[in-house]
Amino acid sequence: TQLLEQSPQFLSIQEGENLTVYCNSSSVFSSLQWYRQEPGEGPVLLVTVVTGGEVKKLKRLTFQFGDARKDSSLHITAAQPGDTGLYLCAGARRGSTLGRLYFGRGTQLTVWP
Amino acid sequence: GAGVSQTPSNKVTEKGKYVELRCDPISGHTALYWYRQSLGQGPEFLIYFQGTGAADDSGLPNDRFFAVRPEGSVSTLKIQRTERGDSAVYLCASRPGLAVNTGELFFGEGSRLTVL
């Protein structure tokens, strides 16, 4: 059973469109991270959010942590083909081993030119 | 090297065989993790080393899996009597020690294990 549920699992859009990926759980997390993974490579950290209600922006990417620290979203504005990849959310639970993350299944994003 | 290095990048073995997967973390990183990523899934925690000792091995699925880090740097994940269900990408990650904790894990490219 996945502690973090991501949706959608697959997303195929045209260049220039906006999109939102969701990461939901019934559990509370002390922090939540978003990673991007390309084929044949390991995940690369995009952002860490730690405060309920926190919003972080990274160029065209906007990350939000839910008020109750149980969910998060990633919004991409004006998607580009270079945004193609697997987006993974990962949560850290209070009291868990430092660096022990619970990952969602990921959202495979394809942006067509 | 600059990043986390894992070897081999690909390993094909037969059911019942023994395999070893190696991880060379970023120089100076005292924390090392092994994760397993099955097809269509996110990475799943296996084991965590702080220095030479396994501080948390609760993610190892059974006693066929074992990992060592004898000198606090390179780690080896060992799988005995491999089964087809062990087929996955095994990811290694490292992080600076407790005093420097940005929460970021630095992952290697993984070792893809296929058990026939």
gemmi code that builds the backbone of each chain (N, CA, C; Angstrom):
import gemmi

chains = {
    "A": [
        ("THR", (0.853, -1.200, 0.000), (0.000, 0.000, 0.000), (0.882, 1.240, 0.000)),
        ("GLN", (0.610, 2.153, -0.956), (1.380, 3.385, -1.045), (0.895, 4.370, 0.006)),
        ("LEU", (1.843, 4.949, 0.712), (1.499, 5.953, 1.697), (1.098, 7.252, 1.002)),
        ("LEU", (1.708, 7.510, -0.135), (1.423, 8.701, -0.923), (0.828, 8.296, -2.267)),
        ("GLU", (-0.324, 8.848, -2.582), (-0.987, 8.571, -3.848), (-0.798, 9.759, -4.776)),
        ("GLN", (-0.245, 9.483, -5.942), (-0.056, 10.543, -6.915), (-1.065, 10.412, -8.039)),
        ("SER", (-1.506, 11.557, -8.546), (-2.394, 11.558, -9.702), (-2.136, 12.798, -10.541)),
        ("PRO", (-2.318, 12.693, -11.862), (-2.571, 11.438, -12.559), (-1.294, 10.602, -12.666)),
        ("GLN", (-1.428, 9.364, -13.078), (-0.261, 8.505, -13.239), (0.473, 8.861, -14.529)),
        ("PHE", (-0.302, 9.221, -15.566), (0.273, 9.618, -16.845), (-0.363, 10.927, -17.287)),
        ("LEU", (0.437, 11.775, -17.911), (-0.058, 13.055, -18.403), (0.673, 13.374, -19.699)),
        ("SER", (-0.104, 13.578, -20.769), (0.475, 13.861, -22.071), (-0.146, 15.152, -22.579)),
        ("ILE", (0.656, 16.195, -22.748), (0.113, 17.505, -23.105), (0.954, 18.159, -24.193)),
        ("GLN", (0.410, 19.228, -24.742), (1.129, 19.995, -25.760), (1.946, 21.105, -25.098)),
        ("GLU", (3.012, 21.448, -25.741), (3.841, 22.566, -25.288), (2.974, 23.807, -25.089)),
        ("GLY", (3.213, 24.506, -23.980), (2.478, 25.726, -23.704), (1.307, 25.557, -22.752)),
        ("GLU", (0.869, 24.310, -22.566), (-0.264, 24.064, -21.659), (0.198, 24.099, -20.208)),
        ("ASN", (-0.776, 24.287, -19.317), (-0.513, 24.241, -17.879), (-0.951, 22.885, -17.346)),
        ("LEU", (-0.381, 22.474, -16.230), (-0.769, 21.193, -15.647), (-0.551, 21.216, -14.144)),
        ("THR", (-1.279, 20.332, -13.457), (-1.116, 20.171, -12.012), (-1.031, 18.688, -11.685)),
        ("VAL", (-0.084, 18.343, -10.854), (0.090, 16.982, -10.362), (-0.199, 16.997, -8.871)),
        ("TYR", (-0.917, 15.963, -8.411), (-1.331, 15.920, -7.019), (-0.683, 14.761, -6.271)),
        ("CYS", (-0.462, 15.005, -4.995), (0.155, 14.009, -4.126), (-0.634, 14.019, -2.822)),
        ("ASN", (-1.321, 12.919, -2.515), (-2.242, 12.901, -1.386), (-1.972, 11.743, -0.436)),
        ("SER", (-2.274, 11.976, 0.827), (-2.091, 10.934, 1.832), (-3.051, 11.159, 2.992)),
        ("SER", (-3.292, 10.115, 3.740), (-4.059, 10.270, 4.981), (-3.102, 10.473, 6.153)),
        ("SER", (-1.801, 10.411, 5.877), (-0.788, 10.578, 6.916), (-0.208, 11.987, 6.884)),
        ("VAL", (0.286, 12.410, 8.026), (0.935, 13.714, 8.148), (2.442, 13.538, 7.938)),
        ("PHE", (3.015, 14.469, 7.212), (4.449, 14.428, 6.951), (5.138, 15.658, 7.534)),
        ("SER", (6.345, 15.475, 8.034), (7.109, 16.602, 8.561), (7.660, 17.451, 7.421)),
        ("SER", (7.875, 16.851, 6.291), (8.303, 17.584, 5.104), (7.950, 16.759, 3.880)),
        ("LEU", (7.922, 17.424, 2.757), (7.609, 16.730, 1.523), (8.530, 17.254, 0.434)),
        ("GLN", (9.022, 16.335, -0.369), (9.925, 16.701, -1.443), (9.339, 16.281, -2.782)),
        ("TRP", (9.714, 17.004, -3.810), (9.400, 16.626, -5.186), (10.717, 16.369, -5.913)),
        ("TYR", (10.754, 15.233, -6.590), (11.901, 14.848, -7.391), (11.475, 14.682, -8.838)),
        ("ARG", (12.442, 14.833, -9.731), (12.226, 14.540, -11.144), (13.234, 13.470, -11.546)),
        ("GLN", (12.738, 12.463, -12.270), (13.595, 11.360, -12.681), (13.487, 11.160, -14.183)),
        ("GLU", (14.632, 11.073, -14.840), (14.657, 10.800, -16.279), (15.102, 9.356, -16.493)),
        ("PRO", (14.775, 8.773, -17.643), (15.093, 7.357, -17.901), (16.572, 7.053, -17.688)),
        ("GLY", (16.847, 5.996, -16.929), (18.220, 5.571, -16.714), (18.986, 6.410, -15.709)),
        ("GLU", (18.285, 7.291, -15.030), (18.946, 8.129, -14.042), (18.228, 8.054, -12.706)),
        ("GLY", (18.911, 8.540, -11.663), (18.272, 8.584, -10.362), (17.441, 9.853, -10.216)),
        ("PRO", (16.549, 9.875, -9.233), (15.740, 11.082, -8.989), (16.623, 12.267, -8.594)),
        ("VAL", (16.217, 13.455, -9.025), (16.922, 14.688, -8.684), (15.949, 15.604, -7.956)),
        ("LEU", (16.367, 16.113, -6.824), (15.495, 16.948, -6.001), (15.160, 18.265, -6.696)),
        ("LEU", (13.858, 18.600, -6.672), (13.399, 19.893, -7.177), (13.166, 20.873, -6.032)),
        ("VAL", (12.469, 20.400, -4.995), (12.107, 21.305, -3.913), (11.778, 20.512, -2.653)),
        ("THR", (11.925, 21.164, -1.498), (11.472, 20.624, -0.216), (10.529, 21.640, 0.411)),
        ("VAL", (9.362, 21.179, 0.855), (8.436, 22.048, 1.588), (8.263, 21.476, 2.979)),
        ("VAL", (8.242, 22.365, 3.983), (8.231, 21.877, 5.362), (7.098, 22.468, 6.212)),
        ("THR", (6.533, 23.572, 5.786), (5.515, 24.250, 6.585), (4.147, 24.093, 5.931)),
        ("GLY", (3.136, 23.746, 6.731), (1.793, 23.627, 6.202), (1.357, 24.910, 5.523)),
        ("GLY", (0.831, 24.808, 4.308), (0.402, 25.983, 3.567), (1.505, 26.649, 2.753)),
        ("GLU", (2.709, 26.125, 2.874), (3.846, 26.738, 2.182), (3.705, 26.634, 0.667)),
        ("VAL", (4.105, 27.710, -0.005), (4.148, 27.729, -1.465), (5.558, 28.119, -1.887)),
        ("LYS", (6.121, 27.315, -2.784), (7.450, 27.644, -3.317), (7.379, 27.679, -4.832)),
        ("LYS", (8.096, 28.650, -5.391), (8.134, 28.767, -6.850), (9.546, 28.578, -7.346)),
        ("LEU", (9.637, 27.810, -8.431), (10.916, 27.556, -9.071), (10.685, 27.798, -10.559)),
        ("LYS", (10.941, 29.023, -10.992), (10.682, 29.430, -12.380), (9.222, 29.143, -12.731)),
        ("ARG", (8.949, 28.212, -13.631), (7.571, 27.933, -14.052), (6.888, 26.877, -13.174)),
        ("LEU", (7.573, 26.400, -12.166), (7.019, 25.368, -11.297), (6.594, 25.990, -9.965)),
        ("THR", (5.396, 25.641, -9.515), (4.881, 26.110, -8.231), (4.512, 24.894, -7.394)),
        ("PHE", (5.058, 24.827, -6.196), (4.821, 23.710, -5.289), (4.038, 24.217, -4.084)),
        ("GLN", (3.068, 23.424, -3.642), (2.289, 23.803, -2.471), (2.195, 22.623, -1.519)),
        ("PHE", (2.324, 22.905, -0.240), (2.166, 21.914, 0.815), (0.837, 22.201, 1.491)),
        ("GLY", (0.008, 21.211, 1.656), (-1.298, 21.409, 2.255), (-1.204, 21.899, 3.695)),
        ("ASP", (-2.258, 22.588, 4.133), (-2.269, 23.156, 5.483), (-2.052, 22.091, 6.551)),
        ("ALA", (-2.621, 20.926, 6.336), (-2.521, 19.837, 7.303), (-1.288, 18.967, 7.080)),
        ("ARG", (-0.483, 19.321, 6.113), (0.761, 18.598, 5.772), (0.483, 17.144, 5.391)),
        ("LYS", (-0.659, 16.930, 4.708), (-0.979, 15.583, 4.230), (-0.954, 15.504, 2.710)),
        ("ASP", (-0.872, 16.635, 2.044), (-0.946, 16.606, 0.599), (-0.108, 17.728, 0.004)),
        ("SER", (0.164, 17.595, -1.278), (0.977, 18.586, -1.971), (0.593, 18.600, -3.441)),
        ("SER", (0.924, 19.679, -4.099), (0.670, 19.766, -5.534), (1.846, 20.437, -6.224)),
        ("LEU", (1.990, 20.084, -7.482), (3.005, 20.685, -8.347), (2.285, 21.226, -9.570)),
        ("HIS", (2.436, 22.506, -9.806), (1.800, 23.144, -10.955), (2.897, 23.639, -11.893)),
        ("ILE", (2.763, 23.294, -13.158), (3.712, 23.768, -14.165), (2.972, 24.673, -15.139)),
        ("THR", (3.503, 25.846, -15.338), (2.925, 26.825, -16.258), (3.672, 26.766, -17.590)),
        ("ALA", (2.911, 26.814, -18.667), (3.513, 26.850, -20.014), (4.562, 25.758, -20.183)),
        ("ALA", (4.116, 24.514, -20.078), (5.030, 23.374, -20.127), (5.858, 23.360, -21.410)),
        ("GLN", (7.070, 22.860, -21.268), (7.999, 22.753, -22.389), (8.446, 21.309, -22.540)),
        ("PRO", (8.872, 20.902, -23.735), (9.332, 19.516, -23.928), (10.408, 19.102, -22.932)),
        ("GLY", (11.225, 20.045, -22.497), (12.263, 19.751, -21.516), (11.723, 19.406, -20.138)),
        ("ASP", (10.434, 19.622, -19.909), (9.807, 19.258, -18.631), (9.443, 17.777, -18.600)),
        ("THR", (9.529, 17.104, -19.731), (9.196, 15.678, -19.797), (10.012, 14.890, -18.795)),
        ("GLY", (9.337, 14.003, -18.059), (10.031, 13.177, -17.083), (9.054, 12.586, -16.090)),
        ("LEU", (9.584, 11.826, -15.139), (8.789, 11.221, -14.072), (8.901, 12.112, -12.841)),
        ("TYR", (7.779, 12.604, -12.362), (7.755, 13.471, -11.188), (7.306, 12.644, -9.988)),
        ("LEU", (8.129, 12.651, -8.964), (7.889, 11.850, -7.764), (7.744, 12.753, -6.551)),
        ("CYS", (6.704, 12.509, -5.757), (6.647, 13.182, -4.469), (7.138, 12.186, -3.413)),
        ("ALA", (7.726, 12.713, -2.365), (8.301, 11.858, -1.319), (8.158, 12.573, 0.019)),
        ("GLY", (7.624, 11.879, 0.999), (7.401, 12.478, 2.297), (8.304, 11.895, 3.365)),
        ("ALA", (8.654, 12.735, 4.324), (9.392, 12.293, 5.506), (8.449, 12.338, 6.687)),
        ("ARG", (8.428, 11.292, 7.479), (7.524, 11.229, 8.621), (8.276, 11.563, 9.895)),
        ("ARG", (7.607, 12.298, 10.769), (8.213, 12.653, 12.053), (8.542, 11.384, 12.830)),
        ("GLY", (9.754, 11.344, 13.350), (10.173, 10.172, 14.120), (10.810, 9.086, 13.280)),
        ("SER", (10.709, 9.201, 11.956), (11.341, 8.216, 11.078), (12.822, 8.508, 10.934)),
        ("THR", (13.544, 7.528, 10.468), (14.961, 7.694, 10.160), (15.174, 8.888, 9.238)),
        ("LEU", (16.147, 9.719, 9.555), (16.474, 10.862, 8.711), (16.843, 10.382, 7.316)),
        ("GLY", (16.170, 10.913, 6.303), (16.444, 10.506, 4.941), (15.617, 9.335, 4.467)),
        ("ARG", (14.838, 8.748, 5.376), (13.940, 7.678, 4.948), (12.706, 8.346, 4.381)),
        ("LEU", (12.512, 8.206, 3.095), (11.415, 8.860, 2.392), (10.405, 7.833, 1.908)),
        ("TYR", (9.140, 8.250, 1.916), (8.052, 7.439, 1.382), (7.640, 8.081, 0.058)),
        ("PHE", (7.904, 7.355, -1.019), (7.659, 7.892, -2.358), (6.284, 7.496, -2.872)),
        ("GLY", (5.709, 8.393, -3.680), (4.549, 8.028, -4.473), (5.008, 7.256, -5.703)),
        ("ARG", (4.039, 6.782, -6.511), (4.362, 6.009, -7.706), (4.881, 6.887, -8.839)),
        ("GLY", (4.626, 8.163, -8.740), (5.121, 9.049, -9.778), (4.081, 9.407, -10.822)),
        ("THR", (4.297, 10.530, -11.466), (3.491, 10.977, -12.605), (4.418, 11.103, -13.798)),
        ("GLN", (4.139, 10.320, -14.839), (4.944, 10.381, -16.052), (4.384, 11.479, -16.949)),
        ("LEU", (5.149, 12.561, -17.085), (4.728, 13.701, -17.896), (5.437, 13.678, -19.240)),
        ("THR", (4.659, 13.815, -20.300), (5.212, 13.954, -21.654), (4.681, 15.253, -22.248)),
        ("VAL", (5.587, 16.121, -22.652), (5.205, 17.376, -23.274), (5.634, 17.329, -24.727)),
        ("TRP", (4.651, 17.445, -25.638), (4.907, 17.362, -27.075), (5.134, 18.749, -27.655)),
        ("PRO", (6.108, 18.864, -28.557), (6.373, 20.179, -29.170), (5.245, 20.572, -30.119)),
    ],
    "B": [
        ("GLY", (34.650, 10.758, -7.576), (33.829, 11.358, -8.598), (32.905, 12.415, -8.015)),
        ("ALA", (32.244, 13.127, -8.880), (31.402, 14.223, -8.440), (30.080, 13.743, -7.873)),
        ("GLY", (29.584, 12.614, -8.384), (28.278, 12.145, -7.961), (28.362, 10.762, -7.351)),
        ("VAL", (27.186, 10.209, -7.039), (27.098, 8.853, -6.527), (27.296, 7.888, -7.694)),
        ("SER", (28.199, 6.944, -7.520), (28.527, 6.012, -8.588), (28.061, 4.611, -8.221)),
        ("GLN", (27.337, 3.968, -9.134), (26.844, 2.617, -8.882), (27.297, 1.673, -9.981)),
        ("THR", (27.725, 0.483, -9.556), (28.108, -0.552, -10.521), (27.578, -1.901, -10.075)),
        ("PRO", (27.213, -2.808, -11.003), (27.129, -2.526, -12.432), (25.882, -1.702, -12.744)),
        ("SER", (25.808, -1.135, -13.921), (24.608, -0.397, -14.302), (23.489, -1.382, -14.667)),
        ("ASN", (23.882, -2.524, -15.181), (22.924, -3.577, -15.521), (23.477, -4.926, -15.107)),
        ("LYS", (22.605, -5.755, -14.543), (23.000, -7.089, -14.151), (21.871, -8.051, -14.482)),
        ("VAL", (22.191, -9.059, -15.284), (21.218, -10.101, -15.592), (21.717, -11.385, -14.949)),
        ("THR", (20.871, -12.025, -14.186), (21.281, -13.244, -13.500), (20.149, -14.261, -13.551)),
        ("GLU", (20.478, -15.468, -13.172), (19.469, -16.524, -13.150), (18.924, -16.694, -11.744)),
        ("LYS", (17.723, -17.133, -11.683), (17.068, -17.410, -10.398), (17.954, -18.318, -9.555)),
        ("GLY", (18.111, -17.945, -8.287), (18.903, -18.744, -7.372), (20.341, -18.287, -7.217)),
        ("LYS", (20.796, -17.416, -8.103), (22.179, -16.947, -8.035), (22.350, -15.843, -7.000)),
        ("TYR", (23.627, -15.570, -6.693), (24.001, -14.517, -5.739), (24.480, -13.296, -6.522)),
        ("VAL", (24.087, -12.108, -6.092), (24.548, -10.887, -6.761), (25.024, -9.860, -5.742)),
        ("GLU", (25.948, -9.035, -6.179), (26.436, -7.916, -5.379), (26.318, -6.645, -6.205)),
        ("LEU", (25.815, -5.614, -5.572), (25.688, -4.307, -6.210), (26.490, -3.317, -5.382)),
        ("ARG", (27.248, -2.489, -6.072), (28.176, -1.597, -5.373), (27.759, -0.147, -5.488)),
        ("CYS", (28.012, 0.611, -4.419), (27.712, 2.049, -4.420), (28.898, 2.815, -3.858)),
        ("ASP", (29.331, 3.821, -4.595), (30.392, 4.716, -4.147), (29.763, 6.097, -3.948)),
        ("PRO", (29.565, 6.522, -2.705), (28.841, 7.780, -2.467), (29.701, 9.007, -2.778)),
        ("ILE", (29.070, 10.156, -2.686), (29.799, 11.402, -2.854), (30.822, 11.515, -1.721)),
        ("SER", (32.029, 11.927, -2.067), (33.096, 12.011, -1.083), (32.690, 12.891, 0.098)),
        ("GLY", (32.881, 12.359, 1.303), (32.558, 13.126, 2.492), (31.154, 12.927, 3.018)),
        ("HIS", (30.294, 12.282, 2.230), (28.921, 12.016, 2.691), (28.938, 10.825, 3.644)),
        ("THR", (28.483, 11.051, 4.866), (28.511, 9.969, 5.846), (27.244, 9.124, 5.834)),
        ("ALA", (26.167, 9.681, 5.324), (24.900, 8.945, 5.285), (24.719, 8.312, 3.904)),
        ("LEU", (24.346, 7.028, 3.899), (24.158, 6.304, 2.649), (22.894, 5.474, 2.733)),
        ("TYR", (22.139, 5.470, 1.652), (20.857, 4.778, 1.605), (20.789, 3.868, 0.387)),
        ("TRP", (20.074, 2.769, 0.550), (19.692, 1.934, -0.585), (18.168, 1.973, -0.699)),
        ("TYR", (17.723, 2.195, -1.924), (16.306, 2.143, -2.253), (16.128, 1.165, -3.416)),
        ("ARG", (14.927, 0.624, -3.552), (14.614, -0.262, -4.670), (13.409, 0.308, -5.411)),
        ("GLN", (13.509, 0.357, -6.734), (12.422, 0.897, -7.553), (11.983, -0.172, -8.539)),
        ("SER", (10.822, -0.728, -8.274), (10.251, -1.715, -9.196), (9.542, -0.978, -10.327)),
        ("LEU", (9.290, -1.691, -11.410), (8.683, -1.088, -12.593), (7.343, -0.444, -12.255)),
        ("GLY", (7.205, 0.827, -12.600), (5.951, 1.531, -12.384), (5.718, 1.973, -10.950)),
        ("GLN", (6.744, 1.885, -10.145), (6.622, 2.266, -8.735), (7.633, 3.349, -8.382)),
        ("GLY", (7.382, 4.000, -7.250), (8.377, 4.914, -6.730), (9.425, 4.148, -5.947)),
        ("PRO", (10.562, 4.761, -5.658), (11.583, 4.095, -4.857), (11.063, 3.705, -3.475)),
        ("GLU", (11.549, 2.566, -3.009), (11.146, 2.029, -1.709), (12.402, 1.857, -0.856)),
        ("PHE", (12.371, 2.390, 0.355), (13.526, 2.360, 1.248), (13.906, 0.933, 1.614)),
        ("LEU", (15.227, 0.672, 1.611), (15.735, -0.628, 2.039), (16.539, -0.511, 3.323)),
        ("ILE", (17.590, 0.342, 3.313), (18.524, 0.377, 4.428), (19.260, 1.711, 4.443)),
        ("TYR", (19.666, 2.120, 5.658), (20.364, 3.385, 5.864), (21.609, 3.150, 6.700)),
        ("PHE", (22.734, 3.679, 6.241), (23.990, 3.647, 6.963), (24.373, 5.046, 7.406)),
        ("GLN", (24.767, 5.183, 8.661), (25.418, 6.399, 9.121), (26.838, 5.961, 9.502)),
        ("GLY", (27.799, 6.336, 8.663), (29.146, 5.815, 8.869), (29.204, 4.351, 8.453)),
        ("THR", (29.774, 3.520, 9.305), (29.944, 2.105, 8.969), (28.761, 1.244, 9.377)),
        ("GLY", (27.946, 1.746, 10.283), (26.874, 0.915, 10.810), (25.541, 1.114, 10.136)),
        ("ALA", (24.781, 0.016, 10.054), (23.430, 0.086, 9.500), (22.513, 0.631, 10.584)),
        ("ALA", (22.145, 1.905, 10.461), (21.323, 2.540, 11.493), (19.860, 2.131, 11.381)),
        ("ASP", (19.437, 1.737, 10.192), (18.047, 1.326, 9.983), (18.004, 0.371, 8.807)),
        ("ASP", (17.760, -0.915, 9.085), (17.666, -1.912, 8.014), (16.259, -2.488, 7.925)),
        ("SER", (15.300, -1.746, 8.440), (13.931, -2.266, 8.526), (13.245, -2.401, 7.176)),
        ("GLY", (13.824, -1.810, 6.133), (13.229, -1.902, 4.810), (13.668, -3.110, 4.009)),
        ("LEU", (14.657, -3.840, 4.492), (15.101, -5.043, 3.773), (13.961, -6.053, 3.768)),
        ("PRO", (13.584, -6.567, 2.601), (12.380, -7.402, 2.514), (12.490, -8.751, 3.212)),
        ("ASN", (13.657, -9.336, 3.275), (13.842, -10.630, 3.948), (15.341, -10.872, 4.151)),
        ("ASP", (15.668, -12.020, 4.735), (17.067, -12.253, 5.086), (17.940, -12.647, 3.894)),
        ("ARG", (17.390, -12.641, 2.685), (18.247, -12.856, 1.520), (19.014, -11.577, 1.156)),
        ("PHE", (18.554, -10.473, 1.709), (19.158, -9.174, 1.422), (20.059, -8.762, 2.576)),
        ("PHE", (21.254, -8.289, 2.222), (22.195, -7.838, 3.240), (23.051, -6.735, 2.641)),
        ("ALA", (23.469, -5.769, 3.441), (24.316, -4.700, 2.930), (25.406, -4.403, 3.939)),
        ("VAL", (26.559, -3.985, 3.423), (27.689, -3.645, 4.276), (28.304, -2.335, 3.818)),
        ("ARG", (29.012, -1.720, 4.747), (29.747, -0.487, 4.442), (30.954, -0.454, 5.383)),
        ("PRO", (31.903, -1.341, 5.170), (32.958, -1.618, 6.151), (33.852, -0.440, 6.513)),
        ("GLU", (34.092, 0.473, 5.587), (34.991, 1.575, 5.888), (34.273, 2.918, 5.877)),
        ("GLY", (32.957, 2.875, 5.886), (32.195, 4.113, 5.957), (32.122, 4.896, 4.662)),
        ("SER", (32.521, 4.241, 3.563), (32.430, 4.915, 2.266), (31.632, 4.040, 1.298)),
        ("VAL", (32.325, 3.183, 0.558), (31.666, 2.300, -0.401), (30.755, 1.310, 0.328)),
        ("SER", (29.603, 1.057, -0.291), (28.669, 0.076, 0.263), (28.370, -0.984, -0.787)),
        ("THR", (28.099, -2.192, -0.309), (27.722, -3.284, -1.198), (26.397, -3.866, -0.724)),
        ("LEU", (25.460, -3.974, -1.634), (24.178, -4.642, -1.365), (24.292, -6.060, -1.911)),
        ("LYS", (24.007, -7.019, -1.051), (24.175, -8.422, -1.422), (22.821, -9.111, -1.408)),
        ("ILE", (22.522, -9.846, -2.468), (21.253, -10.563, -2.560), (21.563, -12.025, -2.822)),
        ("GLN", (21.109, -12.877, -1.909), (21.324, -14.317, -2.034), (20.099, -14.967, -2.664)),
        ("ARG", (20.336, -16.095, -3.338), (19.243, -16.912, -3.893), (18.199, -16.038, -4.572)),
        ("THR", (18.653, -15.281, -5.553), (17.771, -14.307, -6.195), (16.497, -14.949, -6.728)),
        ("GLU", (15.432, -14.167, -6.681), (14.124, -14.577, -7.197), (13.691, -13.577, -8.264)),
        ("ARG", (12.758, -13.998, -9.126), (12.312, -13.120, -10.209), (11.734, -11.827, -9.660)),
        ("GLY", (11.113, -11.895, -8.503), (10.530, -10.711, -7.883), (11.557, -9.699, -7.396)),
        ("ASP", (12.838, -10.087, -7.393), (13.893, -9.151, -7.006), (14.260, -8.216, -8.151)),
        ("SER", (13.761, -8.495, -9.336), (14.061, -7.655, -10.502), (13.561, -6.240, -10.253)),
        ("ALA", (14.465, -5.280, -10.361), (14.148, -3.876, -10.072), (15.402, -3.049, -10.326)),
        ("VAL", (15.240, -1.745, -10.204), (16.405, -0.855, -10.198), (16.751, -0.574, -8.745)),
        ("TYR", (17.985, -0.840, -8.377), (18.454, -0.599, -7.015), (19.213, 0.727, -7.005)),
        ("LEU", (18.649, 1.670, -6.265), (19.197, 3.024, -6.216), (19.967, 3.239, -4.920)),
        ("CYS", (21.110, 3.867, -5.042), (21.889, 4.265, -3.874), (21.827, 5.787, -3.779)),
        ("ALA", (21.754, 6.290, -2.572), (21.743, 7.743, -2.369), (22.649, 8.074, -1.193)),
        ("SER", (23.206, 9.277, -1.215), (24.011, 9.713, -0.077), (23.639, 11.125, 0.322)),
        ("ARG", (24.066, 11.493, 1.498), (23.727, 12.795, 2.068), (24.853, 13.176, 3.019)),
        ("PRO", (25.134, 14.474, 3.153), (26.120, 14.871, 4.159), (25.677, 14.437, 5.546)),
        ("GLY", (26.551, 14.491, 6.515), (26.235, 14.035, 7.852), (25.169, 14.865, 8.532)),
        ("LEU", (24.850, 14.486, 9.758), (23.753, 15.097, 10.492), (23.928, 16.596, 10.685)),
        ("ALA", (25.172, 17.041, 10.777), (25.417, 18.455, 11.020), (25.063, 19.318, 9.824)),
        ("VAL", (25.010, 18.709, 8.652), (24.685, 19.458, 7.434), (23.494, 18.774, 6.805)),
        ("ASN", (22.330, 19.175, 7.165), (21.158, 18.445, 6.680), (20.187, 19.365, 5.967)),
        ("THR", (20.282, 19.375, 4.665), (19.314, 20.116, 3.872), (18.145, 19.213, 3.503)),
        ("GLY", (18.231, 17.944, 3.884), (17.179, 16.990, 3.558), (17.312, 16.399, 2.180)),
        ("GLU", (18.238, 16.879, 1.385), (18.349, 16.401, 0.004), (19.135, 15.103, -0.043)),
        ("LEU", (18.588, 14.143, -0.768), (19.301, 12.910, -1.076), (19.865, 13.025, -2.484)),
        ("PHE", (21.106, 12.592, -2.649), (21.756, 12.601, -3.954), (21.796, 11.156, -4.444)),
        ("PHE", (21.048, 10.889, -5.481), (20.904, 9.528, -5.978), (21.908, 9.227, -7.083)),
        ("GLY", (22.324, 7.951, -7.127), (23.074, 7.457, -8.269), (22.119, 7.085, -9.386)),
        ("GLU", (22.681, 6.578, -10.487), (21.855, 6.228, -11.643), (21.188, 4.871, -11.481)),
        ("GLY", (21.594, 4.133, -10.477), (20.952, 2.862, -10.203), (21.617, 1.678, -10.876)),
        ("SER", (21.369, 0.506, -10.315), (21.780, -0.768, -10.927), (20.499, -1.521, -11.273)),
        ("ARG", (20.335, -1.783, -12.558), (19.131, -2.511, -12.983), (19.408, -4.005, -12.898)),
        ("LEU", (18.663, -4.675, -12.027), (18.824, -6.117, -11.841), (17.661, -6.844, -12.509)),
        ("THR", (18.006, -7.804, -13.350), (16.995, -8.657, -13.980), (17.296, -10.100, -13.615)),
        ("VAL", (16.310, -10.733, -12.993), (16.451, -12.138, -12.606), (15.586, -12.977, -13.533)),
        ("LEU", (16.240, -13.853, -14.295), (15.511, -14.669, -15.285), (14.978, -15.961, -14.662)),
    ],
}
model = gemmi.Model(1)
for chain_id, residues in chains.items():
    chain = gemmi.Chain(chain_id)
    for i, (resn, *xyz) in enumerate(residues, 1):
        res = gemmi.Residue()
        res.name, res.seqid = resn, gemmi.SeqId(i, " ")
        for name, pos in zip(("N", "CA", "C"), xyz):
            atom = gemmi.Atom()
            atom.name, atom.element = name, gemmi.Element(name[0])
            atom.pos, atom.b_iso = gemmi.Position(*pos), 0.0
            res.add_atom(atom)
        chain.add_residue(res)
    model.add_chain(chain)
structure = gemmi.Structure()
structure.add_model(model)
structure.setup_entities()
